[in-house]
């Protein structure tokens, strides 16, 4: 068996509660990698494929009631499609992938936030994720109160549930980070964007 012709790209995910600044930091990171000549695919969850965007509409809109179990399965379905159609092919071609939210969002929001249990949600998601676990996950930590001020009103269905859910989600993220310290790296997100970006670059630089 020979070596693959192209070495597999790196998979970086950004996680955090709503208003932690993930999307901005994912954009800055992808741009920095691109400027350094690293091919990079920028993705986000839920979404990133036609099925994922449709599921996003169901999950974040308020047209239809969504039970907790349905929520887990719908996020997992969107994830399976994104992994199969976008993430796995990009990594196989040698491209890096920077994804705004991934598996840990389900572990933290549905597992911890909704109280379904991190282990149960992890088990359901093995079908969606397979071998495609992130090489590193940046966890943007911010106090739920400060995050709520930053978001100031632009709430989707999940965000609209308020600070108590965000607190449970933050606690679950901490639990995941404690269990997997090599993969999940916490960063204080309550600082100027450029400082947060520099710290993330330092973490990601360790992968090359
Ligand atoms: P997102 O669009 O990232 O919102 P924001 O940019 O405000 O963080 O995510 C939408 C919402 O979906 C967010 O409240 C987190 C939630 N979510 C889950 O509950 N489980 C999941 O698996 C994912 C991917 C997102």
py3Dmol code that shows the C-alpha trace and the ligand (Angstrom):
import py3Dmol

protein = """\
ATOM      1  CA  UNK A   1       0.000   0.000   0.000  1.00  0.00           C
ATOM      2  CA  UNK A   2       1.552   3.320  -1.069  1.00  0.00           C
ATOM      3  CA  UNK A   3       1.303   6.665   0.673  1.00  0.00           C
ATOM      4  CA  UNK A   4      -1.559   8.893  -0.525  1.00  0.00           C
ATOM      5  CA  UNK A   5      -0.363  11.383  -3.149  1.00  0.00           C
ATOM      6  CA  UNK A   6      -1.757  14.379  -1.260  1.00  0.00           C
ATOM      7  CA  UNK A   7      -1.492  14.667   2.514  1.00  0.00           C
ATOM      8  CA  UNK A   8      -4.780  15.129   4.310  1.00  0.00           C
ATOM      9  CA  UNK A   9      -5.698  18.709   5.210  1.00  0.00           C
ATOM     10  CA  UNK A  10      -6.339  19.864   8.756  1.00  0.00           C
ATOM     11  CA  UNK A  11      -9.781  20.226  10.241  1.00  0.00           C
ATOM     12  CA  UNK A  12     -10.326  23.176  12.595  1.00  0.00           C
ATOM     13  CA  UNK A  13     -13.644  23.918  14.299  1.00  0.00           C
ATOM     14  CA  UNK A  14     -14.722  26.968  16.284  1.00  0.00           C
ATOM     15  CA  UNK A  15     -17.196  26.596  19.098  1.00  0.00           C
ATOM     16  CA  UNK A  16     -18.813  28.720  21.766  1.00  0.00           C
ATOM     17  CA  UNK A  17     -22.129  30.016  23.025  1.00  0.00           C
ATOM     18  CA  UNK A  18     -24.209  32.419  20.952  1.00  0.00           C
ATOM     19  CA  UNK A  19     -22.478  35.796  20.682  1.00  0.00           C
ATOM     20  CA  UNK A  20     -18.969  34.479  21.377  1.00  0.00           C
ATOM     21  CA  UNK A  21     -17.692  35.829  18.046  1.00  0.00           C
ATOM     22  CA  UNK A  22     -17.096  32.489  16.316  1.00  0.00           C
ATOM     23  CA  UNK A  23     -18.140  33.580  12.850  1.00  0.00           C
ATOM     24  CA  UNK A  24     -15.854  36.619  12.856  1.00  0.00           C
ATOM     25  CA  UNK A  25     -12.950  34.535  14.134  1.00  0.00           C
ATOM     26  CA  UNK A  26     -13.618  31.758  11.606  1.00  0.00           C
ATOM     27  CA  UNK A  27     -13.519  34.385   8.811  1.00  0.00           C
ATOM     28  CA  UNK A  28     -10.277  35.895  10.133  1.00  0.00           C
ATOM     29  CA  UNK A  29      -8.652  32.470  10.487  1.00  0.00           C
ATOM     30  CA  UNK A  30      -9.691  31.304   7.027  1.00  0.00           C
ATOM     31  CA  UNK A  31      -8.394  34.566   5.519  1.00  0.00           C
ATOM     32  CA  UNK A  32      -5.056  34.238   7.342  1.00  0.00           C
ATOM     33  CA  UNK A  33      -4.590  30.648   6.166  1.00  0.00           C
ATOM     34  CA  UNK A  34      -5.498  31.658   2.645  1.00  0.00           C
ATOM     35  CA  UNK A  35      -3.012  34.557   2.717  1.00  0.00           C
ATOM     36  CA  UNK A  36      -0.344  32.101   3.866  1.00  0.00           C
ATOM     37  CA  UNK A  37      -1.033  29.994   0.754  1.00  0.00           C
ATOM     38  CA  UNK A  38      -2.935  27.215   2.535  1.00  0.00           C
ATOM     39  CA  UNK A  39      -5.978  26.022   0.593  1.00  0.00           C
ATOM     40  CA  UNK A  40      -8.943  26.383   2.930  1.00  0.00           C
ATOM     41  CA  UNK A  41     -12.644  25.658   2.813  1.00  0.00           C
ATOM     42  CA  UNK A  42     -14.832  27.716   5.137  1.00  0.00           C
ATOM     43  CA  UNK A  43     -17.966  25.947   6.369  1.00  0.00           C
ATOM     44  CA  UNK A  44     -20.681  26.536   8.921  1.00  0.00           C
ATOM     45  CA  UNK A  45     -23.279  24.515  10.761  1.00  0.00           C
ATOM     46  CA  UNK A  46     -26.128  24.075  10.454  1.00  0.00           C
ATOM     47  CA  UNK A  47     -25.965  24.641   6.714  1.00  0.00           C
ATOM     48  CA  UNK A  48     -23.351  24.469   4.000  1.00  0.00           C
ATOM     49  CA  UNK A  49     -25.295  22.106   1.716  1.00  0.00           C
ATOM     50  CA  UNK A  50     -28.793  22.430   0.214  1.00  0.00           C
ATOM     51  CA  UNK A  51     -30.083  19.848   2.728  1.00  0.00           C
ATOM     52  CA  UNK A  52     -28.263  21.613   5.562  1.00  0.00           C
ATOM     53  CA  UNK A  53     -29.739  24.999   4.658  1.00  0.00           C
ATOM     54  CA  UNK A  54     -33.242  23.488   4.528  1.00  0.00           C
ATOM     55  CA  UNK A  55     -32.704  21.892   7.939  1.00  0.00           C
ATOM     56  CA  UNK A  56     -31.368  25.222   9.221  1.00  0.00           C
ATOM     57  CA  UNK A  57     -34.661  26.844   8.214  1.00  0.00           C
ATOM     58  CA  UNK A  58     -36.650  24.205  10.107  1.00  0.00           C
ATOM     59  CA  UNK A  59     -34.440  24.309  13.191  1.00  0.00           C
ATOM     60  CA  UNK A  60     -33.951  28.032  13.605  1.00  0.00           C
ATOM     61  CA  UNK A  61     -37.275  29.308  12.332  1.00  0.00           C
ATOM     62  CA  UNK A  62     -40.489  29.015  14.299  1.00  0.00           C
ATOM     63  CA  UNK A  63     -42.819  27.505  11.677  1.00  0.00           C
ATOM     64  CA  UNK A  64     -43.107  24.092  13.299  1.00  0.00           C
ATOM     65  CA  UNK A  65     -42.613  22.690  16.792  1.00  0.00           C
ATOM     66  CA  UNK A  66     -39.360  20.704  17.133  1.00  0.00           C
ATOM     67  CA  UNK A  67     -39.004  18.115  19.894  1.00  0.00           C
ATOM     68  CA  UNK A  68     -35.652  17.669  21.639  1.00  0.00           C
ATOM     69  CA  UNK A  69     -35.080  14.279  19.984  1.00  0.00           C
ATOM     70  CA  UNK A  70     -35.961  15.680  16.544  1.00  0.00           C
ATOM     71  CA  UNK A  71     -33.552  18.542  17.153  1.00  0.00           C
ATOM     72  CA  UNK A  72     -30.657  16.129  17.781  1.00  0.00           C
ATOM     73  CA  UNK A  73     -31.466  14.080  14.689  1.00  0.00           C
ATOM     74  CA  UNK A  74     -31.963  17.077  12.396  1.00  0.00           C
ATOM     75  CA  UNK A  75     -28.648  18.659  13.416  1.00  0.00           C
ATOM     76  CA  UNK A  76     -27.015  15.252  12.896  1.00  0.00           C
ATOM     77  CA  UNK A  77     -28.610  14.880   9.445  1.00  0.00           C
ATOM     78  CA  UNK A  78     -27.333  18.295   8.359  1.00  0.00           C
ATOM     79  CA  UNK A  79     -23.897  17.351   9.718  1.00  0.00           C
ATOM     80  CA  UNK A  80     -23.820  14.009   7.878  1.00  0.00           C
ATOM     81  CA  UNK A  81     -24.505  15.780   4.583  1.00  0.00           C
ATOM     82  CA  UNK A  82     -21.874  18.449   5.231  1.00  0.00           C
ATOM     83  CA  UNK A  83     -19.247  15.859   6.169  1.00  0.00           C
ATOM     84  CA  UNK A  84     -19.997  13.694   3.130  1.00  0.00           C
ATOM     85  CA  UNK A  85     -20.332  16.449   0.554  1.00  0.00           C
ATOM     86  CA  UNK A  86     -17.906  19.109   1.755  1.00  0.00           C
ATOM     87  CA  UNK A  87     -15.632  18.311   4.705  1.00  0.00           C
ATOM     88  CA  UNK A  88     -14.343  14.819   3.882  1.00  0.00           C
ATOM     89  CA  UNK A  89     -13.668  15.578   0.184  1.00  0.00           C
ATOM     90  CA  UNK A  90     -11.896  18.851   1.069  1.00  0.00           C
ATOM     91  CA  UNK A  91      -9.641  17.168   3.633  1.00  0.00           C
ATOM     92  CA  UNK A  92      -8.891  14.295   1.247  1.00  0.00           C
ATOM     93  CA  UNK A  93      -7.815  16.789  -1.428  1.00  0.00           C
ATOM     94  CA  UNK A  94      -5.343  18.363   1.003  1.00  0.00           C
ATOM     95  CA  UNK A  95      -7.407  21.446   1.752  1.00  0.00           C
ATOM     96  CA  UNK A  96      -7.892  22.693   5.302  1.00  0.00           C
ATOM     97  CA  UNK A  97     -11.414  23.112   6.616  1.00  0.00           C
ATOM     98  CA  UNK A  98     -12.434  25.868   9.038  1.00  0.00           C
ATOM     99  CA  UNK A  99     -15.919  25.159  10.348  1.00  0.00           C
ATOM    100  CA  UNK A 100     -18.053  27.473  12.433  1.00  0.00           C
ATOM    101  CA  UNK A 101     -19.711  24.961  14.840  1.00  0.00           C
ATOM    102  CA  UNK A 102     -19.590  21.169  14.507  1.00  0.00           C
ATOM    103  CA  UNK A 103     -20.191  18.087  16.678  1.00  0.00           C
ATOM    104  CA  UNK A 104     -19.440  19.889  19.952  1.00  0.00           C
ATOM    105  CA  UNK A 105     -22.357  22.271  19.345  1.00  0.00           C
ATOM    106  CA  UNK A 106     -24.719  19.296  19.474  1.00  0.00           C
ATOM    107  CA  UNK A 107     -22.966  17.865  22.527  1.00  0.00           C
ATOM    108  CA  UNK A 108     -23.182  21.223  24.311  1.00  0.00           C
ATOM    109  CA  UNK A 109     -26.641  22.495  23.179  1.00  0.00           C
ATOM    110  CA  UNK A 110     -28.620  19.267  22.882  1.00  0.00           C
ATOM    111  CA  UNK A 111     -26.552  17.070  25.208  1.00  0.00           C
ATOM    112  CA  UNK A 112     -25.978  19.644  27.951  1.00  0.00           C
ATOM    113  CA  UNK A 113     -28.376  22.504  27.226  1.00  0.00           C
ATOM    114  CA  UNK A 114     -31.446  20.367  26.547  1.00  0.00           C
ATOM    115  CA  UNK A 115     -30.378  17.733  29.070  1.00  0.00           C
ATOM    116  CA  UNK A 116     -30.368  14.815  26.631  1.00  0.00           C
ATOM    117  CA  UNK A 117     -26.892  13.793  27.773  1.00  0.00           C
ATOM    118  CA  UNK A 118     -23.557  14.330  26.080  1.00  0.00           C
ATOM    119  CA  UNK A 119     -22.973  10.567  25.628  1.00  0.00           C
ATOM    120  CA  UNK A 120     -26.309   9.902  23.926  1.00  0.00           C
ATOM    121  CA  UNK A 121     -25.818  12.797  21.522  1.00  0.00           C
ATOM    122  CA  UNK A 122     -22.250  11.672  20.807  1.00  0.00           C
ATOM    123  CA  UNK A 123     -23.492   8.186  19.973  1.00  0.00           C
ATOM    124  CA  UNK A 124     -26.134   9.440  17.526  1.00  0.00           C
ATOM    125  CA  UNK A 125     -23.506  11.585  15.839  1.00  0.00           C
ATOM    126  CA  UNK A 126     -21.017   8.801  15.176  1.00  0.00           C
ATOM    127  CA  UNK A 127     -23.029   8.068  12.049  1.00  0.00           C
ATOM    128  CA  UNK A 128     -22.656  11.670  10.863  1.00  0.00           C
ATOM    129  CA  UNK A 129     -19.026  12.277  11.787  1.00  0.00           C
ATOM    130  CA  UNK A 130     -17.303   8.903  11.339  1.00  0.00           C
ATOM    131  CA  UNK A 131     -13.541   9.380  11.262  1.00  0.00           C
ATOM    132  CA  UNK A 132     -13.845  13.083  10.496  1.00  0.00           C
ATOM    133  CA  UNK A 133     -13.139  14.480  13.943  1.00  0.00           C
ATOM    134  CA  UNK A 134     -11.550  17.942  14.131  1.00  0.00           C
ATOM    135  CA  UNK A 135      -7.774  18.078  14.595  1.00  0.00           C
ATOM    136  CA  UNK A 136      -8.325  21.048  16.860  1.00  0.00           C
ATOM    137  CA  UNK A 137     -11.369  22.808  18.269  1.00  0.00           C
ATOM    138  CA  UNK A 138     -11.113  26.394  19.460  1.00  0.00           C
ATOM    139  CA  UNK A 139     -13.604  27.050  22.249  1.00  0.00           C
ATOM    140  CA  UNK A 140     -14.355  30.773  22.520  1.00  0.00           C
ATOM    141  CA  UNK A 141     -15.189  31.406  26.140  1.00  0.00           C
ATOM    142  CA  UNK A 142     -17.318  34.364  27.143  1.00  0.00           C
ATOM    143  CA  UNK A 143     -19.641  35.073  30.027  1.00  0.00           C
ATOM    144  CA  UNK A 144     -23.259  34.441  28.897  1.00  0.00           C
ATOM    145  CA  UNK A 145     -24.268  37.911  30.140  1.00  0.00           C
ATOM    146  CA  UNK A 146     -21.627  39.710  28.029  1.00  0.00           C
ATOM    147  CA  UNK A 147     -22.486  37.547  25.045  1.00  0.00           C
ATOM    148  CA  UNK A 148     -26.162  38.493  25.352  1.00  0.00           C
ATOM    149  CA  UNK A 149     -25.207  42.179  25.299  1.00  0.00           C
ATOM    150  CA  UNK A 150     -23.106  41.638  22.162  1.00  0.00           C
ATOM    151  CA  UNK A 151     -25.927  39.868  20.340  1.00  0.00           C
ATOM    152  CA  UNK A 152     -28.448  42.528  21.275  1.00  0.00           C
ATOM    153  CA  UNK A 153     -31.733  41.258  19.937  1.00  0.00           C
ATOM    154  CA  UNK A 154     -30.967  39.290  16.759  1.00  0.00           C
ATOM    155  CA  UNK A 155     -32.308  36.046  18.207  1.00  0.00           C
ATOM    156  CA  UNK A 156     -33.198  32.836  16.373  1.00  0.00           C
ATOM    157  CA  UNK A 157     -35.414  30.157  17.959  1.00  0.00           C
ATOM    158  CA  UNK A 158     -32.626  28.678  20.092  1.00  0.00           C
ATOM    159  CA  UNK A 159     -31.048  31.987  21.118  1.00  0.00           C
ATOM    160  CA  UNK A 160     -34.471  33.294  22.114  1.00  0.00           C
ATOM    161  CA  UNK A 161     -34.610  30.727  24.914  1.00  0.00           C
ATOM    162  CA  UNK A 162     -32.453  32.953  27.024  1.00  0.00           C
ATOM    163  CA  UNK A 163     -29.577  33.029  29.417  1.00  0.00           C
ATOM    164  CA  UNK A 164     -30.355  29.853  31.389  1.00  0.00           C
ATOM    165  CA  UNK A 165     -29.877  27.700  28.283  1.00  0.00           C
ATOM    166  CA  UNK A 166     -26.659  29.572  27.399  1.00  0.00           C
ATOM    167  CA  UNK A 167     -25.320  28.894  30.909  1.00  0.00           C
ATOM    168  CA  UNK A 168     -25.995  25.154  30.625  1.00  0.00           C
ATOM    169  CA  UNK A 169     -24.387  25.154  27.182  1.00  0.00           C
ATOM    170  CA  UNK A 170     -21.280  26.938  28.509  1.00  0.00           C
ATOM    171  CA  UNK A 171     -21.002  24.396  31.349  1.00  0.00           C
ATOM    172  CA  UNK A 172     -21.258  21.513  28.878  1.00  0.00           C
ATOM    173  CA  UNK A 173     -18.544  23.049  26.677  1.00  0.00           C
ATOM    174  CA  UNK A 174     -16.305  23.243  29.757  1.00  0.00           C
ATOM    175  CA  UNK A 175     -16.996  19.585  30.470  1.00  0.00           C
ATOM    176  CA  UNK A 176     -16.081  18.592  26.899  1.00  0.00           C
ATOM    177  CA  UNK A 177     -12.888  20.684  27.049  1.00  0.00           C
ATOM    178  CA  UNK A 178     -11.869  19.056  30.324  1.00  0.00           C
ATOM    179  CA  UNK A 179     -12.441  15.585  28.853  1.00  0.00           C
ATOM    180  CA  UNK A 180     -10.477  16.274  25.644  1.00  0.00           C
ATOM    181  CA  UNK A 181      -7.780  18.839  26.492  1.00  0.00           C
ATOM    182  CA  UNK A 182      -5.609  17.922  23.511  1.00  0.00           C
ATOM    183  CA  UNK A 183      -8.308  18.635  20.966  1.00  0.00           C
ATOM    184  CA  UNK A 184     -10.356  21.383  22.607  1.00  0.00           C
ATOM    185  CA  UNK A 185      -8.449  24.584  23.362  1.00  0.00           C
ATOM    186  CA  UNK A 186     -10.188  27.324  25.325  1.00  0.00           C
ATOM    187  CA  UNK A 187      -9.620  30.969  24.410  1.00  0.00           C
ATOM    188  CA  UNK A 188     -10.888  34.017  26.337  1.00  0.00           C
ATOM    189  CA  UNK A 189     -13.205  35.653  23.782  1.00  0.00           C
ATOM    190  CA  UNK A 190     -14.058  38.712  25.853  1.00  0.00           C
ATOM    191  CA  UNK A 191     -11.139  40.671  24.382  1.00  0.00           C
ATOM    192  CA  UNK A 192     -10.483  42.730  21.243  1.00  0.00           C
ATOM    193  CA  UNK A 193     -10.933  40.702  18.036  1.00  0.00           C
ATOM    194  CA  UNK A 194      -7.284  41.061  16.993  1.00  0.00           C
ATOM    195  CA  UNK A 195      -6.026  39.606  20.282  1.00  0.00           C
ATOM    196  CA  UNK A 196      -8.358  36.632  20.059  1.00  0.00           C
ATOM    197  CA  UNK A 197      -7.333  36.094  16.432  1.00  0.00           C
ATOM    198  CA  UNK A 198      -3.627  36.125  17.339  1.00  0.00           C
ATOM    199  CA  UNK A 199      -4.146  33.493  20.017  1.00  0.00           C
ATOM    200  CA  UNK A 200      -6.115  31.296  17.616  1.00  0.00           C
ATOM    201  CA  UNK A 201      -3.344  31.605  15.008  1.00  0.00           C
ATOM    202  CA  UNK A 202      -0.869  30.423  17.644  1.00  0.00           C
ATOM    203  CA  UNK A 203      -2.992  27.365  18.411  1.00  0.00           C
ATOM    204  CA  UNK A 204      -3.590  26.509  14.766  1.00  0.00           C
ATOM    205  CA  UNK A 205       0.064  27.144  13.897  1.00  0.00           C
ATOM    206  CA  UNK A 206       0.895  24.133  16.020  1.00  0.00           C
ATOM    207  CA  UNK A 207      -0.866  21.898  13.473  1.00  0.00           C
ATOM    208  CA  UNK A 208       1.386  22.643  10.522  1.00  0.00           C
TER     209      UNK A 208
END
"""
ligand_1 = """\
25
LIG
P -25.317 29.852 14.553
O -25.875 30.159 13.224
O -23.881 29.518 14.669
O -25.702 31.051 15.488
P -24.704 32.086 16.079
O -23.933 32.640 14.915
O -25.627 33.066 16.707
O -23.869 31.328 17.052
O -26.083 28.655 15.213
C -27.434 28.697 15.290
C -27.959 28.073 16.552
O -27.980 26.643 16.445
C -27.160 28.398 17.776
O -28.060 28.853 18.768
C -26.573 27.077 18.203
C -27.521 26.066 17.642
N -26.944 24.739 17.366
C -27.339 23.657 18.150
O -28.141 23.807 19.083
N -26.819 22.416 17.876
C -25.952 22.188 16.861
O -25.505 21.038 16.636
C -25.558 23.318 16.047
C -24.608 23.118 14.909
C -26.079 24.568 16.340
"""
view = py3Dmol.view(width=600, height=400)
view.addModel(protein, "pdb")
view.setStyle({"model": 0}, {"cartoon": {"style": "trace"}})
view.addModel(ligand_1, "xyz")
view.setStyle({"model": 1}, {"stick": {}})
view.zoomTo()
view.show()
